[in-house]
Amino acid sequence: MKIVCVSDPHCQLNKIAIPDGDVLVCTGDLTYQGTVQETSKELFELSKHRARFKEIIFVEGNHDWLGQRNPSLMDQMCKDNGIILLRDSGTTIEGIRFYGSPWQPEFGQWAFNLPRGRALREKWALIPDDTQVLLTHSPPMGILDIVERFNHQTCNYDLEHVGCADLNSRIQDLKELQLHVFGHLHLGAGNKKIGNTMFVNASVCTEQYKPTNPIFVYDL
């Protein structure tokens, strides 16, 4: 199964050349503000690729406000566009078990934010032990999760890991996990194999919101 990985297009999906595959996954931040108008337009844009894929899977991100403010409307809009929405839920495609979750450690006032600790642990505990492909918006702590922070003492920017430690802890227990796709932190875009699992920060936008990062395709 050829899985094409996309995340964080931020209303620029029409500018991205998406390669052919079997399953197209988008792990959040399809929009900027998450309005009904933005969401409708971008879901339709995503649905244009249905002819080239067996399935399209979407997991919401912190910019996708409609999913938190009106989840039933988001559910229906995805269904109308032939897109599988995973919100703390899973699906099986040709025997491969997918699971998706939109949450991330809180920062600012964004959608699908939860405080670090118990609240996030409870969400990650819902991930089935036999998951083979995990789709989250948040990266796990220490894996393709860097941001730049200004250091006032040195007057330079330092790189800092800001992913979710509890998500990292949970994935250690997923013995059948082969692929974990996420986004959220544009600077961390890339892929890294650890043990038997391929980790992919699929952010297509750069830190400057230019949709120029390469798209990763994984053969499962």
N, CA, C and O of each residue as an XYZ file, in Angstrom:
880
protein
N       0.844     -1.196      0.000
C       0.000      0.000      0.000
C       0.883      1.250      0.000
O       1.756      1.408      0.854
N       0.642      2.134     -0.969
C       1.411      3.370     -1.077
C       0.632      4.494     -0.394
O      -0.454      4.870     -0.835
N       1.206      5.025      0.695
C       0.552      6.063      1.484
C       1.235      7.398      1.218
O       2.435      7.546      1.447
N       0.463      8.369      0.731
C       0.971      9.707      0.445
C       0.644     10.600      1.643
O      -0.511     10.703      2.057
N       1.671     11.240      2.191
C       1.549     11.945      3.470
C       1.599     13.465      3.272
O       2.563     14.002      2.728
N       0.543     14.143      3.725
C       0.441     15.595      3.616
C      -0.039     16.152      4.951
O      -0.858     15.529      5.628
N       0.466     17.317      5.329
C      -0.022     17.995      6.523
C       0.185     19.496      6.365
O       1.062     19.938      5.623
N      -0.626     20.267      7.066
C      -0.450     21.719      7.165
C      -0.389     22.461      5.823
O       0.519     23.264      5.613
N      -1.333     22.209      4.919
C      -1.329     22.989      3.676
C      -1.873     24.410      3.856
O      -1.589     25.287      3.039
N      -2.646     24.641      4.910
C      -3.119     25.995      5.231
C      -3.722     26.717      4.016
O      -3.232     27.758      3.580
N      -4.792     26.130      3.492
C      -5.550     26.743      2.378
C      -4.748     26.856      1.082
O      -5.086     27.660      0.213
N      -3.691     26.059      0.949
C      -2.865     26.122     -0.260
C      -2.745     24.762     -0.942
O      -1.790     24.502     -1.675
N      -3.710     23.914     -0.694
C      -3.666     22.572     -1.266
C      -3.638     22.610     -2.790
O      -3.053     21.736     -3.430
N      -4.269     23.618     -3.361
C      -4.306     23.728     -4.829
C      -2.950     24.073     -5.437
O      -2.785     24.010     -6.656
N      -1.978     24.437     -4.601
C      -0.635     24.762     -5.090
C       0.328     23.587     -4.977
O       1.493     23.698     -5.358
N      -0.152     22.465     -4.455
C       0.716     21.335     -4.144
C       0.516     20.217     -5.162
O      -0.616     19.821     -5.441
N       1.600     19.717     -5.706
C       1.553     18.580     -6.636
C       1.583     17.292     -5.822
O       2.630     16.897     -5.307
N       0.448     16.654     -5.712
C       0.339     15.434     -4.906
C       0.542     14.216     -5.795
O      -0.194     14.038     -6.765
N       1.525     13.373     -5.487
C       1.785     12.191     -6.317
C       0.689     11.135     -6.155
O      -0.084     11.173     -5.198
N       0.633     10.209     -7.085
C      -0.346      9.128     -7.021
C      -0.017      8.177     -5.880
O       1.126      8.091     -5.431
N      -1.037      7.466     -5.423
C      -0.851      6.475     -4.376
C      -2.135      5.711     -4.143
O      -3.084      5.805     -4.922
N      -2.152      4.954     -3.058
C      -3.342      4.183     -2.686
C      -4.184      4.911     -1.650
O      -5.409      4.958     -1.757
N      -3.518      5.482     -0.640
C      -4.209      6.220      0.415
C      -3.524      7.570      0.597
O      -2.307      7.646      0.767
N      -4.323      8.628      0.559
C      -3.827      9.982      0.822
C      -4.228     10.363      2.236
O      -5.408     10.316      2.584
N      -3.243     10.743      3.058
C      -3.549     11.161      4.424
C      -3.157     12.622      4.606
O      -2.106     13.059      4.137
N      -4.013     13.366      5.292
C      -3.730     14.762      5.642
C      -3.899     14.897      7.142
O      -4.994     14.708      7.671
N      -2.807     15.227      7.832
C      -2.838     15.226      9.295
C      -2.996     16.635      9.885
O      -2.286     17.018     10.814
N      -3.932     17.386      9.329
C      -4.360     18.613      9.992
C      -3.912     19.915      9.366
O      -3.069     19.963      8.470
N      -4.525     20.976      9.888
C      -4.303     22.348      9.419
C      -4.534     22.474      7.925
O      -3.730     23.046      7.189
N      -5.660     21.921      7.505
C      -6.108     22.099      6.128
C      -6.411     23.571      5.879
O      -6.271     24.054      4.755
N      -6.830     24.295      6.935
C      -7.272     25.678      6.818
C      -6.369     26.617      7.623
O      -5.406     26.186      8.257
N      -6.707     27.919      7.582
C      -6.074     28.915      8.457
C      -6.948     29.180      9.686
O      -6.508     29.012     10.823
N      -8.188     29.595      9.437
C      -9.077     30.012     10.519
C     -10.154     28.978     10.843
O     -10.835     29.090     11.862
N     -10.309     27.983      9.991
C     -11.291     26.938     10.261
C     -12.732     27.393     10.125
O     -13.616     26.826     10.768
N     -12.991     28.405      9.302
C     -14.366     28.842      9.065
C     -15.080     27.816      8.194
O     -14.450     26.946      7.593
N     -16.401     27.930      8.136
C     -17.182     27.035      7.279
C     -16.759     27.216      5.825
O     -16.617     26.242      5.085
N     -16.560     28.465      5.424
C     -16.208     28.735      4.033
C     -14.837     28.144      3.675
O     -14.689     27.486      2.645
N     -13.851     28.382      4.525
C     -12.521     27.819      4.279
C     -12.574     26.295      4.235
O     -12.022     25.658      3.337
N     -13.247     25.737      5.222
C     -13.284     24.281      5.350
C     -13.977     23.644      4.163
O     -13.512     22.633      3.637
N     -15.085     24.229      3.740
C     -15.816     23.699      2.587
C     -14.941     23.724      1.338
O     -14.890     22.749      0.589
N     -14.259     24.831      1.122
C     -13.407     24.974     -0.066
C     -12.262     23.972     -0.045
O     -11.970     23.341     -1.061
N     -11.603     23.819      1.119
C     -10.422     22.966      1.185
C     -10.780     21.486      1.170
O     -10.034     20.680      0.614
N     -11.907     21.114      1.770
C     -12.337     19.721      1.690
C     -12.689     19.353      0.248
O     -12.405     18.245     -0.207
N     -13.304     20.284     -0.455
C     -13.598     20.038     -1.869
C     -12.299     19.891     -2.660
O     -12.191     19.034     -3.537
N     -11.318     20.733     -2.343
C     -10.016     20.642     -3.011
C      -9.372     19.291     -2.739
O      -8.809     18.669     -3.640
N      -9.459     18.842     -1.490
C      -8.904     17.540     -1.120
C      -9.628     16.418     -1.863
O      -9.009     15.448     -2.301
N     -10.936     16.565     -1.996
C     -11.743     15.518     -2.637
C     -11.450     15.372     -4.126
O     -11.774     14.341     -4.716
N     -10.845     16.380     -4.740
C     -10.506     16.293     -6.161
C      -9.527     15.157     -6.454
O      -9.402     14.718     -7.597
N      -8.838     14.685     -5.419
C      -7.847     13.620     -5.599
C      -8.446     12.226     -5.428
O      -7.725     11.230     -5.490
N      -9.754     12.146     -5.214
C     -10.377     10.839     -4.943
C     -10.194      9.853     -6.085
O     -10.059      8.651     -5.852
N     -10.189     10.346     -7.309
C     -10.070      9.444     -8.453
C      -8.725      8.734     -8.498
O      -8.596      7.683     -9.127
N      -7.725      9.300     -7.837
C      -6.369      8.739     -7.884
C      -6.010      7.932     -6.648
O      -4.916      7.377     -6.557
N      -6.946      7.868     -5.682
C      -6.687      7.151     -4.438
C      -7.870      6.256     -4.070
O      -9.019      6.551     -4.398
N      -7.564      5.177     -3.393
C      -8.633      4.310     -2.900
C      -9.383      4.980     -1.764
O     -10.603      4.858     -1.660
N      -8.648      5.693     -0.906
C      -9.267      6.415      0.211
C      -8.463      7.672      0.516
O      -7.261      7.741      0.261
N      -9.160      8.666      1.070
C      -8.515      9.872      1.597
C      -8.890      9.981      3.065
O     -10.067      9.906      3.417
N      -7.891     10.158      3.922
C      -8.109     10.252      5.367
C      -7.665     11.614      5.856
O      -6.606     12.111      5.472
N      -8.483     12.214      6.707
C      -8.176     13.540      7.254
C      -8.260     13.517      8.771
O      -9.205     12.978      9.346
N      -7.261     14.108      9.408
C      -7.252     14.341     10.849
C      -7.137     15.848     11.063
O      -6.283     16.489     10.450
N      -7.964     16.415     11.905
C      -7.968     17.862     12.110
C      -6.738     18.330     12.885
O      -6.098     17.564     13.604
N      -6.430     19.631     12.710
C      -5.339     20.256     13.438
C      -5.815     21.476     14.199
O      -7.010     21.766     14.240
N      -4.882     22.188     14.799
C      -5.256     23.308     15.660
C      -5.862     24.492     14.907
O      -6.530     25.329     15.513
N      -5.637     24.571     13.600
C      -6.265     25.634     12.802
C      -7.664     25.245     12.320
O      -8.423     26.099     11.863
N      -7.998     23.982     12.420
C      -9.269     23.494     11.878
C     -10.395     23.620     12.904
O     -10.934     22.629     13.396
N     -10.725     24.863     13.204
C     -11.664     25.181     14.276
C     -13.042     24.581     14.090
O     -13.706     24.250     15.072
N     -13.483     24.435     12.857
C     -14.839     23.928     12.643
C     -15.034     22.569     13.295
O     -16.114     22.264     13.802
N     -13.989     21.760     13.281
C     -14.096     20.423     13.862
C     -14.356     20.424     15.357
O     -14.971     19.495     15.881
N     -13.891     21.461     16.052
C     -14.143     21.548     17.490
C     -15.430     22.307     17.784
O     -16.174     21.941     18.694
N     -15.694     23.359     17.021
C     -16.877     24.182     17.289
C     -18.166     23.523     16.820
O     -19.215     23.684     17.443
N     -18.085     22.788     15.727
C     -19.275     22.140     15.183
C     -18.872     20.793     14.584
O     -18.845     20.633     13.364
N     -18.556     19.821     15.456
C     -18.045     18.538     14.950
C     -19.022     17.805     14.046
O     -18.600     17.125     13.110
N     -20.318     17.929     14.305
C     -21.281     17.223     13.465
C     -21.286     17.786     12.044
O     -21.441     17.038     11.079
N     -21.119     19.098     11.918
C     -21.047     19.703     10.593
C     -19.780     19.266      9.876
O     -19.817     18.941      8.689
N     -18.659     19.256     10.587
C     -17.406     18.790      9.986
C     -17.541     17.337      9.539
O     -17.106     16.973      8.446
N     -18.141     16.517     10.385
C     -18.343     15.105     10.031
C     -19.117     14.984      8.725
O     -18.747     14.209      7.843
N     -20.193     15.754      8.609
C     -21.046     15.663      7.431
C     -20.338     16.182      6.187
O     -20.478     15.614      5.104
N     -19.577     17.264      6.345
C     -18.864     17.824      5.198
C     -17.808     16.853      4.674
O     -17.625     16.721      3.463
N     -17.126     16.184      5.575
C     -16.150     15.179      5.142
C     -16.851     14.025      4.430
O     -16.395     13.555      3.387
N     -17.959     13.578      5.004
C     -18.719     12.482      4.392
C     -19.198     12.869      3.005
O     -19.113     12.073      2.071
N     -19.703     14.093      2.865
C     -20.211     14.556      1.573
C     -19.115     14.611      0.508
O     -19.392     14.486     -0.685
N     -17.866     14.800      0.950
C     -16.735     14.875      0.027
C     -16.014     13.539     -0.143
O     -14.988     13.461     -0.819
N     -16.557     12.492      0.475
C     -15.948     11.180      0.342
C     -14.633     11.032      1.069
O     -13.765     10.263      0.656
N     -14.485     11.783      2.168
C     -13.246     11.783      2.948
C     -13.490     11.126      4.298
O     -14.482     11.421      4.964
N     -12.600     10.247      4.698
C     -12.692      9.604      6.017
C     -12.099     10.542      7.057
O     -10.916     10.874      6.986
N     -12.898     10.970      8.013
C     -12.421     11.812      9.111
C     -12.165     10.935     10.325
O     -13.049     10.208     10.779
N     -10.946     11.012     10.843
C     -10.608     10.263     12.059
C     -10.394     11.250     13.196
O      -9.450     12.040     13.184
N     -11.281     11.192     14.170
C     -11.179     12.037     15.363
C     -11.288     11.110     16.568
O     -12.386     10.787     17.023
N     -10.138     10.690     17.073
C     -10.099      9.667     18.119
C     -10.868      8.431     17.662
O     -11.709      7.894     18.383
N     -10.556      8.002     16.457
C     -11.237      6.857     15.869
C     -10.319      6.196     14.849
O      -9.258      6.721     14.513
N     -10.745      5.038     14.366
C      -9.910      4.290     13.447
C     -10.689      3.762     12.261
O     -11.918      3.817     12.229
N      -9.959      3.252     11.293
C     -10.546      2.605     10.128
C      -9.560      1.567      9.621
O      -8.354      1.684      9.839
N     -10.072      0.564      8.952
C      -9.220     -0.478      8.371
C      -9.369     -0.456      6.857
O     -10.481     -0.514      6.331
N      -8.245     -0.371      6.165
C      -8.227     -0.346      4.709
C      -7.335     -1.476      4.226
O      -6.135     -1.502      4.500
N      -7.937     -2.404      3.507
C      -7.202     -3.561      2.986
C      -6.378     -4.239      4.073
O      -5.230     -4.627      3.859
N      -6.989     -4.369      5.235
C      -6.360     -5.069      6.345
C      -5.393     -4.249      7.168
O      -4.883     -4.737      8.177
N      -5.118     -2.990      6.762
C      -4.201     -2.120      7.493
C      -5.016     -1.258      8.455
O      -5.981     -0.605      8.056
N      -4.619     -1.266      9.712
C      -5.373     -0.573     10.771
C      -4.823      0.844     10.983
O      -3.691      1.029     11.431
N      -5.656      1.832     10.650
C      -5.329      3.246     10.815
C      -6.051      3.785     12.050
O      -7.151      3.346     12.384
N      -5.406      4.748     12.723
C      -6.058      5.449     13.831
C      -5.617      6.907     13.792
O      -4.449      7.203     13.542
N      -6.571      7.827     14.044
C      -6.245      9.245     13.977
C      -6.765     10.037     15.151
O      -7.831      9.744     15.693
N      -5.988     11.067     15.550
C      -6.368     11.930     16.666
C      -5.830     13.342     16.439
O      -4.682     13.500     16.024
N      -6.648     14.381     16.708
C      -6.251     15.752     16.388
C      -5.545     16.527     17.498
O      -5.112     17.655     17.259
N      -5.414     15.976     18.688
C      -5.004     16.757     19.854
C      -3.524     17.076     19.867
O      -2.713     16.393     19.242
N      -3.188     18.137     20.598
C      -1.790     18.519     20.799
C      -1.662     19.311     22.098
O      -2.651     19.850     22.593
N      -0.436     19.386     22.662
C      -0.232     20.186     23.876
C      -0.634     21.636     23.629
O      -0.314     22.215     22.591
N      -1.338     22.211     24.598
C      -1.910     23.541     24.403
C      -0.823     24.611     24.268
O       0.217     24.576     24.926
N      -1.122     25.557     23.384
C      -0.332     26.774     23.253
C      -1.249     27.796     22.603
O      -1.980     27.473     21.666
N      -1.214     29.018     23.093
C      -2.124     30.026     22.564
C      -3.569     29.629     22.800
O      -3.880     28.939     23.771
N      -4.435     30.057     21.926
C      -5.850     29.734     22.025
C      -6.290     29.076     20.717
O      -7.004     29.677     19.914
N      -5.856     27.844     20.522
C      -6.147     27.138     19.291
C      -7.071     25.960     19.519
O      -7.353     25.583     20.656
N      -7.539     25.383     18.422
C      -8.429     24.227     18.500
C      -7.664     22.969     18.922
O      -6.453     22.859     18.729
N      -8.405     22.035     19.498
C      -7.882     20.728     19.871
C      -6.624     20.824     20.735
O      -5.701     20.024     20.588
N      -6.596     21.798     21.625
C      -5.503     21.953     22.593
C      -5.895     21.311     23.920
O      -7.038     21.430     24.363
N      -4.957     20.642     24.538
C      -5.155     20.083     25.876
C      -3.885     20.309     26.690
O      -2.785     20.314     26.137
N      -4.031     20.495     28.001
C      -2.832     20.660     28.829
C      -1.988     19.392     28.841
O      -2.514     18.281     28.778
N      -0.693     19.568     28.921
C       0.196     18.418     29.027
C      -0.129     17.633     30.298
O      -0.527     18.196     31.317
N       0.052     16.341     30.204
C      -0.216     15.512     31.371
C      -1.460     14.653     31.194
O      -1.679     14.078     30.128
N      -2.262     14.568     32.225
C      -3.362     13.607     32.280
C      -4.327     13.708     31.103
O      -4.719     12.688     30.536
N      -4.715     14.931     30.731
C      -5.712     15.098     29.663
C      -5.229     14.489     28.345
O      -5.995     13.822     27.649
N      -3.973     14.716     28.008
C      -3.437     14.133     26.780
C      -3.204     12.631     26.930
O      -3.433     11.873     25.988
N      -2.758     12.202     28.090
C      -2.563     10.761     28.303
C      -3.861     10.003     28.075
O      -3.852      8.902     27.524
N      -4.970     10.586     28.496
C      -6.265      9.929     28.317
C      -6.629      9.806     26.839
O      -7.229      8.814     26.427
N      -6.271     10.798     26.053
C      -6.525     10.712     24.606
C      -5.647      9.650     23.961
O      -6.125      8.845     23.161
N      -4.371      9.647     24.305
C      -3.464      8.675     23.686
C      -3.774      7.251     24.144
O      -3.475      6.293     23.431
N      -4.365      7.108     25.313
C      -4.732      5.773     25.795
C      -5.807      5.124     24.920
O      -5.982      3.905     24.937
N      -6.520      5.949     24.159
C      -7.569      5.432     23.271
C      -6.994      4.763     22.023
O      -7.704      4.028     21.336
N      -5.719      5.009     21.724
C      -5.103      4.410     20.530
C      -5.040      2.892     20.720
O      -4.445      2.423     21.690
N      -5.631      2.128     19.826
C      -5.590      0.663     19.967
C      -4.161      0.125     19.909
O      -3.316      0.638     19.176
N      -3.916     -0.905     20.687
C      -2.574     -1.478     20.763
C      -2.105     -2.050     19.433
O      -0.903     -2.130     19.180
N      -3.057     -2.452     18.573
C      -2.671     -3.082     17.309
C      -2.641     -2.110     16.133
O      -2.650     -2.536     14.979
N      -2.603     -0.803     16.416
C      -2.534      0.199     15.353
C      -1.276      0.024     14.521
O      -0.181     -0.156     15.055
N      -1.448      0.080     13.202
C      -0.303     -0.042     12.290
C       0.099      1.295     11.672
O       1.277      1.535     11.408
N      -0.894      2.169     11.441
C      -0.628      3.506     10.925
C      -1.313      4.512     11.845
O      -2.538      4.524     11.960
N      -0.519      5.349     12.495
C      -1.033      6.346     13.428
C      -0.954      7.730     12.781
O       0.084      8.116     12.242
N      -2.055      8.461     12.841
C      -2.145      9.805     12.273
C      -2.510     10.773     13.379
O      -3.615     10.708     13.918
N      -1.604     11.665     13.723
C      -1.874     12.688     14.735
C      -1.450     14.038     14.169
O      -0.641     14.111     13.244
N      -2.008     15.105     14.738
C      -1.509     16.416     14.330
C      -0.224     16.728     15.091
O       0.708     17.311     14.536
N      -0.182     16.347     16.338
C       0.994     16.615     17.167
C       2.116     15.629     16.904
O       1.861     14.439     16.714
N       3.353     16.104     16.892
C       4.489     15.182     16.895
C       4.699     14.623     18.307
O       4.275     15.237     19.286
N       5.346     13.475     18.411
C       5.799     13.019     19.715
C       7.038     13.808     20.129
O       7.793     14.288     19.283
N       7.233     13.934     21.414
C       8.403     14.657     21.927
C       9.699     14.035     21.404
O       9.898     12.823     21.480
N      10.574     14.893     20.870
C      11.900     14.458     20.465
C      12.016     13.912     19.064
O      13.105     13.533     18.634
N      10.895     13.864     18.333
C      10.931     13.293     16.983
C      10.361     14.307     15.994
O       9.148     14.515     15.948
N      11.220     14.933     15.211
C      10.785     15.871     14.173
C       9.836     16.925     14.739
O       8.803     17.232     14.146
N      10.206     17.474     15.898
C       9.298     18.379     16.633
C       9.994     19.672     17.051
O       9.668     20.241     18.092
N      10.946     20.138     16.252
C      11.711     21.303     16.670
C      11.032     22.621     16.286
O      10.336     22.725     15.277
N      11.269     23.618     17.138
C      10.889     25.004     16.854
C      12.078     25.885     17.226
O      12.989     25.459     17.935
N      12.050     27.112     16.737
C      13.082     28.079     17.108
C      12.561     28.977     18.224
O      11.459     29.518     18.131
N      13.351     29.132     19.267
C      13.015     30.027     20.370
C      14.131     31.066     20.502
O      15.316     30.736     20.450
N      13.730     32.309     20.671
C      14.739     33.364     20.815
C      15.328     33.338     22.222
O      14.599     33.387     23.213
N      16.641     33.259     22.295
C      17.351     33.258     23.572
C      17.810     34.685     23.864
O      18.700     35.209     23.194
N      17.199     35.302     24.862
C      17.500     36.703     25.168
C      18.902     36.892     25.759
O      19.464     37.987     25.717
N      19.456     35.800     26.313
C      20.800     35.896     26.883
C      21.867     35.906     25.801
O      22.861     36.626     25.900
N      21.650     35.091     24.757
C      22.648     35.004     23.690
C      22.270     35.825     22.458
O      23.076     36.015     21.547
N      21.018     36.311     22.453
C      20.491     37.055     21.287
C      20.528     36.209     20.016
O      20.690     36.727     18.911
N      20.375     34.890     20.197
C      20.303     33.960     19.074
C      19.062     33.092     19.212
O      18.416     33.061     20.259
N      18.744     32.389     18.131
C      17.630     31.446     18.172
C      18.157     30.052     18.502
O      19.113     29.579     17.886
N      17.538     29.409     19.461
C      17.871     28.041     19.826
C      16.780     27.104     19.321
O      15.615     27.486     19.210
N      17.179     25.870     19.018
C      16.210     24.860     18.630
C      15.699     24.144     19.866
O      16.469     23.768     20.750
N      14.384     23.961     19.914
C      13.773     23.343     21.087
C      12.771     22.282     20.641
O      12.036     22.482     19.674
N      12.747     21.149     21.353
C      11.766     20.098     21.099
C      10.507     20.391     21.907
O      10.571     20.570     23.123
N       9.360     20.439     21.225
C       8.117     20.818     21.920
C       6.976     19.849     21.630
O       5.812     20.184     21.849
N       7.297     18.646     21.138
C       6.258     17.647     20.903
C       5.669     17.136     22.210
O       5.988     17.639     23.287
N       4.820     16.145     22.105
C       4.114     15.614     23.276
C       4.850     14.412     23.857
O       5.009     13.387     23.193
N       5.298     14.548     25.104
C       6.022     13.458     25.769
C       5.113     12.263     26.019
O       5.555     11.118     25.930
N       3.857     12.519     26.327
C       2.933     11.407     26.599
C       2.601     10.638     25.326
O       2.361      9.432     25.373
N       2.585     11.328     24.194
C       2.404     10.620     22.926
C       3.614      9.741     22.640
O       3.462      8.606     22.189
N       4.801     10.249     22.895
C       6.014      9.450     22.707
C       5.977      8.208     23.592
O       6.352      7.114     23.168
N       5.522      8.394     24.815
C       5.431      7.260     25.742
C       4.438      6.211     25.237
O       4.692      5.010     25.328
N       3.321      6.672     24.711
C       2.292      5.740     24.240
C       2.772      4.938     23.035
O       2.503      3.740     22.943
N       3.478      5.584     22.111
C       3.874      4.860     20.902
C       4.911      3.777     21.199
O       5.109      2.866     20.395
N       5.567      3.877     22.342
C       6.509      2.813     22.718
C       5.787      1.484     22.928
O       6.386      0.416     22.808
N       4.489      1.563     23.244
C       3.706      0.353     23.504
C       3.038     -0.205     22.259
O       2.454     -1.288     22.304
N       3.115      0.517     21.153
C       2.432      0.084     19.926
C       3.374     -0.799     19.110
O       4.070     -0.327     18.210
N       3.380     -2.054     19.433
C       4.375     -2.980     18.874
C       4.175     -3.244     17.387
O       5.102     -3.704     16.720
N       2.990     -2.965     16.853
C       2.735     -3.208     15.434
C       2.799     -1.926     14.604
O       2.516     -1.946     13.406
N       3.166     -0.818     15.235
C       3.176      0.466     14.540
C       4.280      0.505     13.479
O       5.460      0.323     13.778
N       3.865      0.747     12.241
C       4.815      0.821     11.142
C       5.022      2.250     10.631
O       6.091      2.588     10.124
N       3.985      3.084     10.772
C       4.056      4.436     10.242
C       3.306      5.388     11.168
O       2.159      5.136     11.535
N       3.968      6.489     11.542
C       3.329      7.549     12.328
C       3.495      8.850     11.559
O       4.612      9.325     11.358
N       2.361      9.429     11.124
C       2.369     10.662     10.345
C       1.768     11.784     11.187
O       0.744     11.603     11.845
N       2.423     12.946     11.155
C       1.947     14.104     11.918
C       2.390     15.362     11.191
O       2.876     15.283     10.063
N       2.233     16.508     11.812
C       2.636     17.783     11.215
C       2.821     18.813     12.312
O       3.628     18.628     13.224
N       2.054     19.921     12.216
C       1.951     20.929     13.263
C       3.162     21.853     13.344
O       3.011     23.074     13.305
N       4.357     21.286     13.455
C       5.582     22.073     13.601
C       6.329     22.045     12.270
O       7.037     21.087     11.962
N       6.162     23.102     11.495
C       6.661     23.123     10.123
C       8.169     22.922     10.026
O       8.661     22.301      9.083
N       8.893     23.445     10.998
C      10.351     23.375     10.946
C      10.862     21.941     11.045
O      11.970     21.636     10.604
N      10.051     21.071     11.624
C      10.454     19.677     11.799
C      10.161     18.778     10.618
O      10.349     17.565     10.711
N       9.706     19.341      9.505
C       9.320     18.528      8.344
C      10.433     17.580      7.929
O      11.601     17.961      7.858
N      10.052     16.345      7.659
C      11.021     15.339      7.252
C      10.576     13.963      7.704
O       9.425     13.788      8.103
N      11.454     12.996      7.651
C      11.117     11.633      8.075
C      12.309     10.997      8.779
O      13.462     11.369      8.562
N      11.991     10.033      9.626
C      13.031      9.384     10.418
C      12.568      7.987     10.802
O      11.466      7.817     11.324
N      13.396      6.999     10.548
C      13.077      5.613     10.911
C      13.675      5.316     12.279
O      14.874      5.493     12.493
N      12.838      4.866     13.197
C      13.282      4.465     14.532
C      12.744      3.069     14.790
O      11.532      2.869     14.876
N      13.643      2.108     14.913
C      13.204      0.727     15.070
C      12.430      0.284     13.843
O      12.918      0.406     12.720
N      11.221     -0.231     14.054
C      10.390     -0.697     12.950
C       9.385      0.351     12.479
O       8.537      0.062     11.634
N       9.475      1.555     13.015
C       8.481      2.586     12.716
C       9.095      3.735     11.931
O      10.158      4.245     12.284
N       8.413      4.135     10.864
C       8.779      5.330     10.118
C       7.963      6.506     10.656
O       6.733      6.460     10.681
N       8.658      7.550     11.082
C       8.001      8.762     11.566
C       8.100      9.830     10.482
O       9.168     10.052      9.913
N       6.976     10.492     10.201
C       6.923     11.481      9.133
C       6.259     12.756      9.633
O       5.079     12.756      9.982
N       7.029     13.846      9.665
C       6.429     15.166      9.832
C       6.126     15.642      8.416
O       7.023     16.051      7.678
N       4.845     15.581      8.050
C       4.431     15.775      6.669
C       4.061     17.221      6.339
O       3.387     17.469      5.339
N       4.490     18.176      7.161
C       4.168     19.587      6.916
C       4.658     19.995      5.531
O       5.851     19.913      5.237
N       3.741     20.431      4.692
C       4.135     20.865      3.350
C       4.530     22.340      3.340
O       5.224     22.794      2.430
N       4.080     23.093      4.365
C       4.434     24.512      4.450
C       5.712     24.711      5.258
O       5.964     24.001      6.231
N       6.500     25.670      4.847
C       7.675     26.081      5.602
C       7.242     26.956      6.775
O       6.051     27.203      6.967
N       8.212     27.423      7.556
C       7.919     28.356      8.645
C       7.291     29.648      8.125
O       6.573     30.332      8.855
N       7.561     29.976      6.871
C       7.017     31.189      6.248
C       5.709     30.896      5.505
O       5.220     31.718      4.730
N       5.155     29.706      5.759
C       3.878     29.295      5.150
C       3.950     29.219      3.627
O       2.965     29.483      2.938
N       5.115     28.857      3.111
C       5.274     28.583      1.696
C       5.114     27.078      1.484
O       5.828     26.302      2.119
N       4.202     26.641      0.613
C       3.938     25.199      0.453
C       4.967     24.516     -0.443
O       4.640     24.027     -1.525
N       6.205     24.490      0.021
C       7.302     24.015     -0.824
C       8.049     22.805     -0.267
O       8.971     22.310     -0.914
N       7.677     22.319      0.911
C       8.351     21.138      1.450
C       7.987     19.905      0.624
O       6.852     19.792      0.161
N       8.928     18.981      0.432
C       8.637     17.781     -0.358
C       7.602     16.891      0.322
O       7.488     16.864      1.547
N       6.857     16.172     -0.496
C       5.826     15.248     -0.004
C       6.428     13.857      0.127
O       7.110     13.374     -0.776
N       6.170     13.227      1.251
C       6.733     11.905      1.533
C       5.715     10.819      1.163
O       4.533     10.922      1.492
N       6.185      9.798      0.487
C       5.353      8.652      0.112
C       5.957      7.410      0.746
O       7.152      7.146      0.608
N       5.124      6.653      1.439
C       5.602      5.466      2.159
C       4.931      4.215      1.617
O       3.706      4.159      1.512
N       5.724      3.217      1.274
C       5.189      1.931      0.823
C       5.085      0.987      2.023
O       6.089      0.574      2.604
N       3.878      0.669      2.362
C       3.628     -0.183      3.525
C       3.484     -1.638      3.074
O       3.268     -2.523      3.902
